[in-house]
Amino acid sequence: MVEKGAPVTALKGIGPRSAEELRSLGILTAEDLLRFFPAGYDRPEAVTEIAAAPADVPTAVRGILTTAPVNRGFGNKTVTSFSIADGSGRLGVAFFHMPYLKNSLHKGDERVFRGVISETKYGLRMDHPKIFQPEEYDRLTHAIWPVYPTMGILSQKKLRGAIAQALEVCEVQEEMLPPSLIGKGWMTEREALRQIHFPESEEALVRARERLVFEEFLVFLLRIRLMKAGESRGNPCPMPKTTLAERFRKSLPYSLTGAQAKAWEQIRSDISGEKRMNRLIQGDVGSGKTVLAVMALLAAVENGYQGALMAPTEVLAEQHFEKITKLFAAADIPARCVLLTGAVKESSKRVIRQELADGRADIAIGTHALIQESVAFKNLGLVVTDEQHRFGVRQRETLGAKGMKPHLLVMSATPIPRTLAIILYGDLDISVIDELPQGRLPIKNAAVTPKARGSAYRLIQNEIKAGHQAYVICPLVEESEAMAGENVGDYAERLKAVMPPEIRIGVLHGRMTAAEKNAVMQKFQRDETDILVSTTVVEVGVDVPNATVMMVENAERFGLAQLHQLRGRVGRGDAQSYAIFMDGSGKPRKKERLEILNRTNDGFKIAEEDLKLRGPGDLFGIRQSGEMHFALGDIYQDHETLLKAAEAATELLKEDPRLEKEENRRLKEQIARLLGKAEAI
């Protein structure tokens, strides 16, 4: 037997090379393997005759090659194409950048092709399908297959094998949940881990996932509540003076909205009051959260403290720095700002660190570079984190530890229903900005099927001719082994083939290095790219006022809150903007969800509607992004489980306020493990 905490090399067949591949996915131990959960599940559909195959949805057809594969070059692109037939009809098949298929497929070969069929002026065509031997595909159709987020680092088959071995040989330990909870009908931990990876049935999969989501929510909520219980009372950084903040406010070319003014009064009351501020500002994209953060930072400076604003990406940190320094210069505000990100040269970093340490720098704006050990503040009094969901509690604590318990202000553009926000942000007071500044043109929305893609492309071309730019969002970086959907690389190639040659197309995805992402985004911001084909990496805070079209492919794969976030990337300038949500599912229920986005641009209404519509049918395949990045849980589709976890956390802490009983030991260990600490809380 192997202990769960043993390194992955303790498993048979995991040598140094495999261990390094797993390490790049964040998997170091056997326990990590067991808790590296699938991103989704593949249920291969039965083979359909070509004549009866539906368009625009994942389909499997079995056919014989009626022509030999031919490679054709188009500029720097290679397209391999051939035809297949099955007696009921013919189908064209095309692949991009796979010229070697010409040597492995021949006229007369019989294969199963799995992909999405589209109707073209030349007839039916399937682009970039997966290819199977008929007997191989027959075996696949009788199981539910896990699909892992491997990022192309190692194969699904190899990872499945490693996880299967870990399930067999890992030593059985005591339950994570105490007996009082297991007795309420939850599946055991060991069985839940087995069924989440290799489910025997749909019912077993649902039960396993519910058990593990409950555990995940419970650990998170216990962690939050223990943190709050351990907080020291009092206000170690009192900030009664707000003259600088008010001067800044008066210098703005607009007045604060009523919601902004109310939130500012709450912030001012907190920082000058009797206890340390822990406040969340929730508001839609463009509602004016950053202005309030800047006013709070100026209050810190005026009262003799330093402030820090931590953003999730270098692009966003740079945007904040440029905007804030320009505003300070225009209003003659005597506050020195510094920018600290990974992209800053080491010589400049040394100067900035010294200025923060000796107090010459008043406000630090940056990324996670702010929480490195080498960064010290003379008198840090306020920490602002932008898009809180991108930062764990541990990171907030680390930055907060650089001062004498500084005030904390968290900004989030993800609208969460208040009932859930109260549970999830149990350590924070909540301010809601539910008004947009006057003069904003409402975004025009359309939820459409792939048949309208031509019209969408014409709209994009017209907007580019008018001097604007567009985003196209795809759910995948590259073609998954099992999950159908548009992917960034292939999509960009196809887009280049249908768009006029003068239209400049860029590509952005999470697999790029920070420097590569930065370079792509800067080109887009400088209007050197017309269309940016991207994954949801643009969801967080990118500000390009010249972009007027947001088109999302396979929109049914995203949660509504995330689609609303993506939509918020346009409509930031004076021109009319458009959001197009392409529904590739062909399912009325999914279309109904997308129609909510047609009806309103109010993120809070969307969040409430999404909460009502979610159900067991959405358990796999649609995940919200943003809120907390739970490994499995989604606060919308799992809101009932979240409520159960909140109730259980209350009961456990009522009986054992510090989780000191033996039956709660593993829960406490898991909390410490997630915080990256060896010590008890």
VEXDO-32472 format. One record per residue (C-alpha): x, y, z; residue number from 1; residue in one letter. Coordinates in steps of 0.5 Angstrom, whole numbers, plus 500, padded with zeros to 3 digits. Example, Ala and Ser with C-alpha at 12.3 -4.5 7.8 and 13.67 -1.06 7.14 Angstrom:
2
[[525, 491, 516], 1, 'a']
[[527, 498, 514], 2, 's']
//
This chain:
681
[[500, 500, 500], 1, 'm']
[[502, 507, 499], 2, 'v']
[[501, 513, 503], 3, 'e']
[[497, 519, 500], 4, 'k']
[[502, 524, 502], 5, 'g']
[[507, 520, 498], 6, 'a']
[[510, 523, 492], 7, 'p']
[[508, 520, 486], 8, 'v']
[[514, 516, 484], 9, 't']
[[512, 511, 489], 10, 'a']
[[507, 509, 484], 11, 'l']
[[509, 504, 479], 12, 'k']
[[511, 507, 472], 13, 'g']
[[511, 514, 475], 14, 'i']
[[519, 515, 473], 15, 'g']
[[522, 522, 473], 16, 'p']
[[520, 524, 467], 17, 'r']
[[512, 523, 468], 18, 's']
[[513, 526, 475], 19, 'a']
[[516, 532, 472], 20, 'e']
[[509, 532, 467], 21, 'e']
[[505, 531, 473], 22, 'l']
[[509, 537, 477], 23, 'r']
[[507, 542, 472], 24, 's']
[[500, 540, 473], 25, 'l']
[[501, 541, 480], 26, 'g']
[[501, 534, 482], 27, 'i']
[[506, 532, 487], 28, 'l']
[[503, 527, 491], 29, 't']
[[498, 521, 491], 30, 'a']
[[493, 525, 494], 31, 'e']
[[494, 530, 489], 32, 'd']
[[493, 525, 484], 33, 'l']
[[486, 523, 487], 34, 'l']
[[484, 530, 488], 35, 'r']
[[486, 532, 481], 36, 'f']
[[478, 532, 479], 37, 'f']
[[476, 531, 472], 38, 'p']
[[474, 538, 468], 39, 'a']
[[468, 534, 465], 40, 'g']
[[466, 527, 462], 41, 'y']
[[465, 524, 455], 42, 'd']
[[459, 520, 454], 43, 'r']
[[461, 518, 447], 44, 'p']
[[454, 518, 443], 45, 'e']
[[452, 512, 438], 46, 'a']
[[454, 512, 431], 47, 'v']
[[449, 516, 426], 48, 't']
[[448, 515, 419], 49, 'e']
[[451, 521, 415], 50, 'i']
[[444, 523, 412], 51, 'a']
[[441, 523, 419], 52, 'a']
[[447, 526, 423], 53, 'a']
[[445, 533, 426], 54, 'p']
[[449, 539, 424], 55, 'a']
[[453, 544, 429], 56, 'd']
[[453, 538, 435], 57, 'v']
[[458, 533, 437], 58, 'p']
[[456, 527, 432], 59, 't']
[[460, 520, 431], 60, 'a']
[[459, 517, 424], 61, 'v']
[[462, 511, 421], 62, 'r']
[[464, 511, 414], 63, 'g']
[[469, 509, 408], 64, 'i']
[[474, 514, 405], 65, 'l']
[[472, 515, 398], 66, 't']
[[478, 519, 396], 67, 't']
[[485, 519, 398], 68, 'a']
[[487, 524, 403], 69, 'p']
[[490, 530, 399], 70, 'v']
[[494, 536, 403], 71, 'n']
[[493, 543, 400], 72, 'r']
[[497, 549, 402], 73, 'g']
[[494, 556, 404], 74, 'f']
[[500, 561, 405], 75, 'g']
[[503, 558, 412], 76, 'n']
[[497, 553, 413], 77, 'k']
[[496, 546, 411], 78, 't']
[[489, 543, 410], 79, 'v']
[[488, 535, 409], 80, 't']
[[482, 533, 406], 81, 's']
[[478, 527, 404], 82, 'f']
[[471, 524, 403], 83, 's']
[[467, 519, 406], 84, 'i']
[[461, 515, 405], 85, 'a']
[[457, 510, 409], 86, 'd']
[[451, 508, 404], 87, 'g']
[[446, 514, 406], 88, 's']
[[451, 520, 404], 89, 'g']
[[457, 523, 403], 90, 'r']
[[461, 527, 408], 91, 'l']
[[467, 532, 407], 92, 'g']
[[473, 531, 412], 93, 'v']
[[478, 537, 413], 94, 'a']
[[484, 537, 418], 95, 'f']
[[489, 543, 419], 96, 'f']
[[496, 542, 420], 97, 'h']
[[496, 535, 420], 98, 'm']
[[499, 533, 413], 99, 'p']
[[502, 526, 416], 100, 'y']
[[495, 524, 416], 101, 'l']
[[496, 523, 408], 102, 'k']
[[501, 517, 410], 103, 'n']
[[496, 514, 415], 104, 's']
[[489, 514, 412], 105, 'l']
[[488, 511, 405], 106, 'h']
[[482, 510, 400], 107, 'k']
[[478, 504, 402], 108, 'g']
[[479, 505, 410], 109, 'd']
[[474, 505, 415], 110, 'e']
[[474, 509, 421], 111, 'r']
[[469, 512, 426], 112, 'v']
[[469, 520, 425], 113, 'f']
[[467, 524, 431], 114, 'r']
[[466, 532, 431], 115, 'g']
[[461, 537, 429], 116, 'v']
[[458, 537, 422], 117, 'i']
[[457, 544, 418], 118, 's']
[[453, 545, 412], 119, 'e']
[[457, 549, 407], 120, 't']
[[456, 551, 400], 121, 'k']
[[460, 545, 398], 122, 'y']
[[456, 540, 402], 123, 'g']
[[456, 537, 409], 124, 'l']
[[463, 538, 412], 125, 'r']
[[467, 535, 419], 126, 'm']
[[473, 539, 421], 127, 'd']
[[478, 536, 425], 128, 'h']
[[474, 530, 428], 129, 'p']
[[477, 525, 432], 130, 'k']
[[479, 518, 429], 131, 'i']
[[477, 511, 432], 132, 'f']
[[478, 504, 429], 133, 'q']
[[470, 502, 429], 134, 'p']
[[472, 496, 435], 135, 'e']
[[475, 502, 439], 136, 'e']
[[469, 506, 439], 137, 'y']
[[464, 501, 440], 138, 'd']
[[468, 500, 447], 139, 'r']
[[468, 507, 448], 140, 'l']
[[460, 508, 448], 141, 't']
[[459, 503, 454], 142, 'h']
[[462, 508, 459], 143, 'a']
[[463, 515, 462], 144, 'i']
[[470, 517, 461], 145, 'w']
[[473, 522, 465], 146, 'p']
[[476, 528, 461], 147, 'v']
[[482, 532, 465], 148, 'y']
[[485, 539, 464], 149, 'p']
[[491, 536, 462], 150, 't']
[[493, 543, 458], 151, 'm']
[[496, 538, 453], 152, 'g']
[[502, 536, 458], 153, 'i']
[[500, 529, 458], 154, 'l']
[[495, 524, 455], 155, 's']
[[488, 523, 458], 156, 'q']
[[490, 515, 458], 157, 'k']
[[497, 516, 462], 158, 'k']
[[493, 520, 467], 159, 'l']
[[487, 516, 468], 160, 'r']
[[492, 510, 469], 161, 'g']
[[496, 514, 474], 162, 'a']
[[489, 515, 478], 163, 'i']
[[487, 508, 477], 164, 'a']
[[493, 506, 480], 165, 'q']
[[493, 511, 486], 166, 'a']
[[486, 509, 487], 167, 'l']
[[488, 502, 488], 168, 'e']
[[494, 502, 492], 169, 'v']
[[493, 508, 497], 170, 'c']
[[492, 507, 504], 171, 'e']
[[485, 508, 507], 172, 'v']
[[485, 513, 512], 173, 'q']
[[480, 516, 517], 174, 'e']
[[474, 520, 514], 175, 'e']
[[475, 527, 512], 176, 'm']
[[468, 528, 515], 177, 'l']
[[466, 527, 522], 178, 'p']
[[462, 521, 524], 179, 'p']
[[456, 526, 525], 180, 's']
[[456, 528, 518], 181, 'l']
[[457, 521, 515], 182, 'i']
[[451, 518, 519], 183, 'g']
[[447, 523, 515], 184, 'k']
[[448, 519, 508], 185, 'g']
[[454, 522, 505], 186, 'w']
[[458, 517, 500], 187, 'm']
[[464, 515, 504], 188, 't']
[[470, 519, 502], 189, 'e']
[[474, 513, 498], 190, 'r']
[[468, 511, 494], 191, 'e']
[[467, 518, 492], 192, 'a']
[[474, 519, 490], 193, 'l']
[[473, 512, 486], 194, 'r']
[[466, 514, 483], 195, 'q']
[[468, 521, 481], 196, 'i']
[[474, 519, 477], 197, 'h']
[[471, 512, 474], 198, 'f']
[[463, 513, 475], 199, 'p']
[[459, 506, 474], 200, 'e']
[[453, 510, 473], 201, 's']
[[450, 517, 472], 202, 'e']
[[447, 516, 479], 203, 'e']
[[454, 514, 482], 204, 'a']
[[457, 520, 479], 205, 'l']
[[452, 525, 482], 206, 'v']
[[452, 522, 489], 207, 'r']
[[460, 522, 489], 208, 'a']
[[460, 529, 486], 209, 'r']
[[455, 532, 491], 210, 'e']
[[459, 529, 497], 211, 'r']
[[466, 532, 495], 212, 'l']
[[463, 539, 493], 213, 'v']
[[460, 539, 500], 214, 'f']
[[467, 537, 503], 215, 'e']
[[470, 543, 499], 216, 'e']
[[465, 548, 501], 217, 'f']
[[465, 546, 508], 218, 'l']
[[473, 546, 509], 219, 'v']
[[472, 553, 505], 220, 'f']
[[467, 556, 510], 221, 'l']
[[470, 553, 516], 222, 'l']
[[477, 556, 514], 223, 'r']
[[473, 563, 513], 224, 'i']
[[469, 563, 520], 225, 'r']
[[476, 561, 524], 226, 'l']
[[479, 566, 521], 227, 'm']
[[474, 571, 523], 228, 'k']
[[474, 568, 530], 229, 'a']
[[481, 569, 530], 230, 'g']
[[481, 576, 528], 231, 'e']
[[484, 582, 533], 232, 's']
[[479, 587, 535], 233, 'r']
[[480, 594, 535], 234, 'g']
[[483, 599, 529], 235, 'n']
[[490, 599, 529], 236, 'p']
[[490, 604, 523], 237, 'c']
[[485, 609, 524], 238, 'p']
[[484, 614, 518], 239, 'm']
[[480, 620, 520], 240, 'p']
[[482, 625, 515], 241, 'k']
[[479, 624, 508], 242, 't']
[[481, 631, 505], 243, 't']
[[485, 628, 500], 244, 'l']
[[480, 623, 498], 245, 'a']
[[475, 629, 497], 246, 'e']
[[479, 633, 493], 247, 'r']
[[480, 627, 488], 248, 'f']
[[473, 626, 488], 249, 'r']
[[471, 633, 486], 250, 'k']
[[477, 633, 481], 251, 's']
[[473, 627, 477], 252, 'l']
[[469, 630, 471], 253, 'p']
[[463, 626, 474], 254, 'y']
[[459, 626, 480], 255, 's']
[[459, 619, 484], 256, 'l']
[[453, 615, 483], 257, 't']
[[448, 614, 489], 258, 'g']
[[451, 607, 490], 259, 'a']
[[458, 609, 490], 260, 'q']
[[457, 615, 495], 261, 'a']
[[453, 610, 500], 262, 'k']
[[459, 605, 499], 263, 'a']
[[464, 611, 500], 264, 'w']
[[461, 613, 507], 265, 'e']
[[461, 605, 509], 266, 'q']
[[468, 605, 507], 267, 'i']
[[470, 612, 511], 268, 'r']
[[466, 609, 517], 269, 's']
[[470, 603, 517], 270, 'd']
[[477, 606, 517], 271, 'i']
[[475, 611, 522], 272, 's']
[[471, 607, 526], 273, 'g']
[[473, 602, 532], 274, 'e']
[[475, 596, 528], 275, 'k']
[[479, 594, 522], 276, 'r']
[[475, 594, 516], 277, 'm']
[[474, 588, 512], 278, 'n']
[[469, 590, 506], 279, 'r']
[[467, 587, 499], 280, 'l']
[[465, 592, 494], 281, 'i']
[[461, 588, 489], 282, 'q']
[[459, 591, 483], 283, 'g']
[[458, 590, 475], 284, 'd']
[[464, 592, 470], 285, 'v']
[[464, 599, 470], 286, 'g']
[[460, 601, 476], 287, 's']
[[466, 605, 479], 288, 'g']
[[469, 600, 484], 289, 'k']
[[476, 603, 482], 290, 't']
[[475, 610, 484], 291, 'v']
[[472, 608, 491], 292, 'l']
[[479, 604, 492], 293, 'a']
[[483, 610, 490], 294, 'v']
[[479, 614, 495], 295, 'm']
[[481, 609, 500], 296, 'a']
[[488, 609, 498], 297, 'l']
[[488, 617, 499], 298, 'l']
[[485, 616, 506], 299, 'a']
[[491, 612, 508], 300, 'a']
[[496, 616, 505], 301, 'v']
[[493, 622, 508], 302, 'e']
[[493, 619, 515], 303, 'n']
[[501, 617, 515], 304, 'g']
[[500, 610, 512], 305, 'y']
[[502, 606, 505], 306, 'q']
[[497, 603, 501], 307, 'g']
[[497, 597, 496], 308, 'a']
[[493, 595, 490], 309, 'l']
[[494, 588, 488], 310, 'm']
[[491, 586, 481], 311, 'a']
[[491, 579, 478], 312, 'p']
[[494, 580, 472], 313, 't']
[[500, 584, 470], 314, 'e']
[[496, 588, 464], 315, 'v']
[[491, 590, 469], 316, 'l']
[[496, 592, 474], 317, 'a']
[[499, 596, 469], 318, 'e']
[[492, 599, 467], 319, 'q']
[[491, 601, 474], 320, 'h']
[[498, 604, 475], 321, 'f']
[[497, 609, 468], 322, 'e']
[[490, 611, 470], 323, 'k']
[[491, 612, 477], 324, 'i']
[[498, 616, 476], 325, 't']
[[494, 620, 470], 326, 'k']
[[488, 622, 475], 327, 'l']
[[493, 624, 481], 328, 'f']
[[497, 629, 476], 329, 'a']
[[491, 632, 474], 330, 'a']
[[488, 633, 481], 331, 'a']
[[495, 635, 483], 332, 'd']
[[495, 630, 488], 333, 'i']
[[501, 629, 492], 334, 'p']
[[502, 621, 493], 335, 'a']
[[507, 617, 490], 336, 'r']
[[505, 611, 486], 337, 'c']
[[510, 605, 484], 338, 'v']
[[508, 599, 480], 339, 'l']
[[511, 592, 482], 340, 'l']
[[510, 586, 477], 341, 't']
[[514, 580, 474], 342, 'g']
[[515, 584, 468], 343, 'a']
[[519, 590, 472], 344, 'v']
[[526, 590, 471], 345, 'k']
[[530, 587, 477], 346, 'e']
[[534, 594, 478], 347, 's']
[[528, 598, 478], 348, 's']
[[525, 593, 483], 349, 'k']
[[530, 594, 488], 350, 'r']
[[529, 601, 488], 351, 'v']
[[522, 600, 488], 352, 'i']
[[523, 595, 494], 353, 'r']
[[527, 600, 498], 354, 'q']
[[522, 606, 497], 355, 'e']
[[517, 602, 500], 356, 'l']
[[521, 600, 506], 357, 'a']
[[523, 607, 507], 358, 'd']
[[516, 610, 506], 359, 'g']
[[518, 614, 500], 360, 'r']
[[513, 610, 496], 361, 'a']
[[506, 611, 498], 362, 'd']
[[502, 607, 494], 363, 'i']
[[504, 600, 491], 364, 'a']
[[500, 597, 485], 365, 'i']
[[502, 590, 483], 366, 'g']
[[501, 583, 482], 367, 't']
[[503, 577, 486], 368, 'h']
[[510, 580, 486], 369, 'a']
[[507, 585, 492], 370, 'l']
[[507, 579, 497], 371, 'i']
[[514, 576, 496], 372, 'q']
[[518, 576, 502], 373, 'e']
[[523, 581, 499], 374, 's']
[[518, 586, 499], 375, 'v']
[[517, 590, 506], 376, 'a']
[[513, 596, 507], 377, 'f']
[[514, 601, 512], 378, 'k']
[[507, 602, 515], 379, 'n']
[[502, 599, 511], 380, 'l']
[[495, 601, 513], 381, 'g']
[[490, 599, 507], 382, 'l']
[[490, 593, 502], 383, 'v']
[[486, 593, 496], 384, 'v']
[[485, 586, 492], 385, 't']
[[482, 587, 485], 386, 'd']
[[477, 581, 483], 387, 'e']
[[478, 577, 489], 388, 'q']
[[476, 571, 486], 389, 'h']
[[483, 570, 483], 390, 'r']
[[486, 571, 490], 391, 'f']
[[486, 566, 495], 392, 'g']
[[485, 567, 503], 393, 'v']
[[492, 565, 504], 394, 'r']
[[495, 571, 499], 395, 'q']
[[491, 576, 502], 396, 'r']
[[493, 574, 509], 397, 'e']
[[500, 574, 506], 398, 't']
[[500, 581, 504], 399, 'l']
[[496, 583, 510], 400, 'g']
[[501, 581, 514], 401, 'a']
[[506, 586, 511], 402, 'k']
[[503, 591, 516], 403, 'g']
[[500, 592, 523], 404, 'm']
[[493, 588, 521], 405, 'k']
[[492, 593, 515], 406, 'p']
[[484, 595, 513], 407, 'h']
[[482, 590, 507], 408, 'l']
[[478, 592, 501], 409, 'l']
[[476, 587, 496], 410, 'v']
[[473, 589, 489], 411, 'm']
[[469, 584, 485], 412, 's']
[[465, 585, 479], 413, 'a']
[[462, 578, 479], 414, 't']
[[455, 579, 481], 415, 'p']
[[453, 574, 486], 416, 'i']
[[446, 573, 489], 417, 'p']
[[446, 576, 496], 418, 'r']
[[444, 570, 500], 419, 't']
[[450, 566, 497], 420, 'l']
[[455, 572, 498], 421, 'a']
[[453, 573, 505], 422, 'i']
[[455, 565, 506], 423, 'i']
[[461, 566, 502], 424, 'l']
[[464, 572, 504], 425, 'y']
[[463, 571, 511], 426, 'g']
[[469, 575, 514], 427, 'd']
[[467, 581, 510], 428, 'l']
[[462, 586, 510], 429, 'd']
[[458, 587, 503], 430, 'i']
[[457, 594, 499], 431, 's']
[[453, 593, 493], 432, 'v']
[[454, 598, 487], 433, 'i']
[[448, 597, 483], 434, 'd']
[[448, 603, 479], 435, 'e']
[[452, 604, 472], 436, 'l']
[[454, 611, 471], 437, 'p']
[[450, 616, 467], 438, 'q']
[[451, 616, 459], 439, 'g']
[[453, 609, 458], 440, 'r']
[[450, 606, 452], 441, 'l']
[[446, 599, 453], 442, 'p']
[[450, 593, 450], 443, 'i']
[[445, 590, 444], 444, 'k']
[[445, 583, 446], 445, 'n']
[[443, 577, 441], 446, 'a']
[[443, 569, 443], 447, 'a']
[[444, 566, 436], 448, 'v']
[[445, 559, 433], 449, 't']
[[451, 557, 429], 450, 'p']
[[447, 559, 423], 451, 'k']
[[447, 566, 424], 452, 'a']
[[455, 566, 424], 453, 'r']
[[455, 569, 417], 454, 'g']
[[451, 575, 420], 455, 's']
[[455, 576, 426], 456, 'a']
[[462, 576, 422], 457, 'y']
[[459, 581, 417], 458, 'r']
[[457, 585, 424], 459, 'l']
[[464, 585, 426], 460, 'i']
[[467, 587, 419], 461, 'q']
[[463, 593, 419], 462, 'n']
[[465, 595, 426], 463, 'e']
[[472, 594, 424], 464, 'i']
[[471, 598, 418], 465, 'k']
[[468, 604, 423], 466, 'a']
[[475, 603, 426], 467, 'g']
[[473, 599, 432], 468, 'h']
[[475, 592, 434], 469, 'q']
[[472, 585, 437], 470, 'a']
[[473, 579, 441], 471, 'y']
[[472, 572, 439], 472, 'v']
[[472, 568, 445], 473, 'i']
[[473, 560, 445], 474, 'c']
[[472, 555, 451], 475, 'p']
[[478, 551, 449], 476, 'l']
[[485, 552, 448], 477, 'v']
[[486, 546, 443], 478, 'e']
[[482, 540, 441], 479, 'e']
[[480, 536, 447], 480, 's']
[[481, 528, 446], 481, 'e']
[[473, 528, 448], 482, 'a']
[[470, 534, 449], 483, 'm']
[[467, 538, 442], 484, 'a']
[[468, 545, 442], 485, 'g']
[[471, 551, 438], 486, 'e']
[[478, 552, 440], 487, 'n']
[[483, 558, 439], 488, 'v']
[[488, 555, 435], 489, 'g']
[[484, 552, 429], 490, 'd']
[[478, 558, 430], 491, 'y']
[[483, 563, 429], 492, 'a']
[[486, 559, 422], 493, 'e']
[[479, 559, 420], 494, 'r']
[[477, 566, 421], 495, 'l']
[[483, 568, 417], 496, 'k']
[[480, 564, 411], 497, 'a']
[[474, 568, 411], 498, 'v']
[[476, 575, 413], 499, 'm']
[[479, 580, 408], 500, 'p']
[[486, 579, 409], 501, 'p']
[[487, 586, 411], 502, 'e']
[[484, 584, 418], 503, 'i']
[[489, 583, 423], 504, 'r']
[[487, 577, 428], 505, 'i']
[[491, 576, 434], 506, 'g']
[[491, 570, 439], 507, 'v']
[[491, 569, 447], 508, 'l']
[[490, 564, 451], 509, 'h']
[[492, 561, 458], 510, 'g']
[[498, 557, 456], 511, 'r']
[[502, 563, 454], 512, 'm']
[[507, 566, 458], 513, 't']
[[506, 572, 462], 514, 'a']
[[510, 576, 457], 515, 'a']
[[507, 573, 451], 516, 'e']
[[500, 575, 454], 517, 'k']
[[502, 582, 455], 518, 'n']
[[505, 583, 448], 519, 'a']
[[498, 580, 445], 520, 'v']
[[494, 585, 450], 521, 'm']
[[498, 591, 449], 522, 'q']
[[498, 590, 441], 523, 'k']
[[490, 590, 442], 524, 'f']
[[490, 596, 446], 525, 'q']
[[494, 600, 441], 526, 'r']
[[489, 598, 436], 527, 'd']
[[495, 594, 432], 528, 'e']
[[490, 588, 432], 529, 't']
[[483, 588, 430], 530, 'd']
[[480, 581, 432], 531, 'i']
[[482, 578, 439], 532, 'l']
[[481, 570, 439], 533, 'v']
[[482, 568, 446], 534, 's']
[[480, 564, 452], 535, 't']
[[476, 567, 458], 536, 't']
[[483, 570, 460], 537, 'v']
[[480, 576, 458], 538, 'v']
[[475, 576, 463], 539, 'e']
[[479, 579, 468], 540, 'v']
[[479, 587, 468], 541, 'g']
[[482, 588, 461], 542, 'v']
[[480, 595, 458], 543, 'd']
[[480, 597, 451], 544, 'v']
[[474, 602, 450], 545, 'p']
[[475, 601, 442], 546, 'n']
[[472, 594, 442], 547, 'a']
[[465, 594, 441], 548, 't']
[[464, 587, 439], 549, 'v']
[[464, 581, 444], 550, 'm']
[[462, 574, 440], 551, 'm']
[[462, 568, 445], 552, 'v']
[[463, 561, 441], 553, 'e']
[[459, 555, 445], 554, 'n']
[[456, 560, 450], 555, 'a']
[[452, 554, 453], 556, 'e']
[[459, 552, 456], 557, 'r']
[[459, 558, 460], 558, 'f']
[[456, 560, 466], 559, 'g']
[[451, 566, 466], 560, 'l']
[[456, 570, 471], 561, 'a']
[[462, 569, 466], 562, 'q']
[[458, 571, 460], 563, 'l']
[[456, 577, 463], 564, 'h']
[[463, 578, 465], 565, 'q']
[[466, 577, 458], 566, 'l']
[[460, 582, 456], 567, 'r']
[[463, 587, 460], 568, 'g']
[[469, 588, 456], 569, 'r']
[[465, 592, 451], 570, 'v']
[[461, 598, 452], 571, 'g']
[[467, 601, 455], 572, 'r']
[[467, 607, 450], 573, 'g']
[[462, 612, 447], 574, 'd']
[[460, 607, 441], 575, 'a']
[[454, 602, 441], 576, 'q']
[[457, 595, 443], 577, 's']
[[454, 588, 441], 578, 'y']
[[455, 582, 445], 579, 'a']
[[453, 575, 441], 580, 'i']
[[452, 569, 444], 581, 'f']
[[453, 563, 440], 582, 'm']
[[449, 557, 442], 583, 'd']
[[452, 550, 439], 584, 'g']
[[448, 546, 444], 585, 's']
[[441, 545, 440], 586, 'g']
[[438, 544, 446], 587, 'k']
[[432, 549, 448], 588, 'p']
[[434, 549, 456], 589, 'r']
[[441, 552, 454], 590, 'k']
[[438, 557, 449], 591, 'k']
[[433, 559, 455], 592, 'e']
[[439, 560, 460], 593, 'r']
[[442, 565, 454], 594, 'l']
[[436, 568, 453], 595, 'e']
[[436, 571, 460], 596, 'i']
[[442, 575, 457], 597, 'l']
[[438, 578, 452], 598, 'n']
[[433, 581, 457], 599, 'r']
[[438, 585, 461], 600, 't']
[[445, 588, 462], 601, 'n']
[[444, 588, 470], 602, 'd']
[[449, 583, 473], 603, 'g']
[[445, 582, 479], 604, 'f']
[[438, 580, 476], 605, 'k']
[[442, 575, 472], 606, 'i']
[[445, 572, 478], 607, 'a']
[[439, 571, 481], 608, 'e']
[[435, 568, 475], 609, 'e']
[[441, 563, 474], 610, 'd']
[[440, 561, 481], 611, 'l']
[[433, 559, 479], 612, 'k']
[[435, 556, 473], 613, 'l']
[[440, 551, 475], 614, 'r']
[[439, 544, 476], 615, 'g']
[[442, 537, 476], 616, 'p']
[[442, 537, 469], 617, 'g']
[[447, 542, 469], 618, 'd']
[[452, 539, 473], 619, 'l']
[[457, 537, 468], 620, 'f']
[[459, 542, 462], 621, 'g']
[[457, 549, 465], 622, 'i']
[[462, 552, 470], 623, 'r']
[[462, 559, 473], 624, 'q']
[[469, 562, 473], 625, 's']
[[471, 567, 477], 626, 'g']
[[467, 567, 484], 627, 'e']
[[472, 562, 488], 628, 'm']
[[475, 557, 483], 629, 'h']
[[473, 551, 487], 630, 'f']
[[476, 545, 484], 631, 'a']
[[469, 542, 483], 632, 'l']
[[464, 546, 486], 633, 'g']
[[460, 552, 483], 634, 'd']
[[456, 556, 487], 635, 'i']
[[450, 557, 482], 636, 'y']
[[449, 549, 481], 637, 'q']
[[451, 547, 487], 638, 'd']
[[447, 552, 492], 639, 'h']
[[443, 547, 495], 640, 'e']
[[450, 544, 497], 641, 't']
[[453, 550, 499], 642, 'l']
[[447, 552, 504], 643, 'l']
[[448, 545, 507], 644, 'k']
[[455, 546, 508], 645, 'a']
[[454, 553, 511], 646, 'a']
[[449, 549, 516], 647, 'e']
[[454, 544, 518], 648, 'a']
[[459, 549, 519], 649, 'a']
[[455, 552, 524], 650, 't']
[[453, 546, 528], 651, 'e']
[[461, 543, 528], 652, 'l']
[[463, 550, 531], 653, 'l']
[[458, 550, 536], 654, 'k']
[[460, 544, 538], 655, 'e']
[[468, 545, 537], 656, 'd']
[[469, 552, 536], 657, 'p']
[[477, 551, 535], 658, 'r']
[[476, 544, 531], 659, 'l']
[[480, 541, 537], 660, 'e']
[[476, 534, 538], 661, 'k']
[[480, 528, 535], 662, 'e']
[[474, 527, 530], 663, 'e']
[[475, 534, 527], 664, 'n']
[[482, 533, 526], 665, 'r']
[[482, 531, 519], 666, 'r']
[[478, 537, 517], 667, 'l']
[[483, 542, 521], 668, 'k']
[[489, 539, 517], 669, 'e']
[[485, 540, 510], 670, 'q']
[[484, 547, 512], 671, 'i']
[[492, 548, 514], 672, 'a']
[[494, 544, 508], 673, 'r']
[[490, 549, 503], 674, 'l']
[[493, 555, 507], 675, 'l']
[[499, 552, 505], 676, 'g']
[[501, 552, 513], 677, 'k']
[[503, 546, 517], 678, 'a']
[[501, 549, 524], 679, 'e']
[[494, 549, 526], 680, 'a']
[[490, 554, 526], 681, 'i']
//
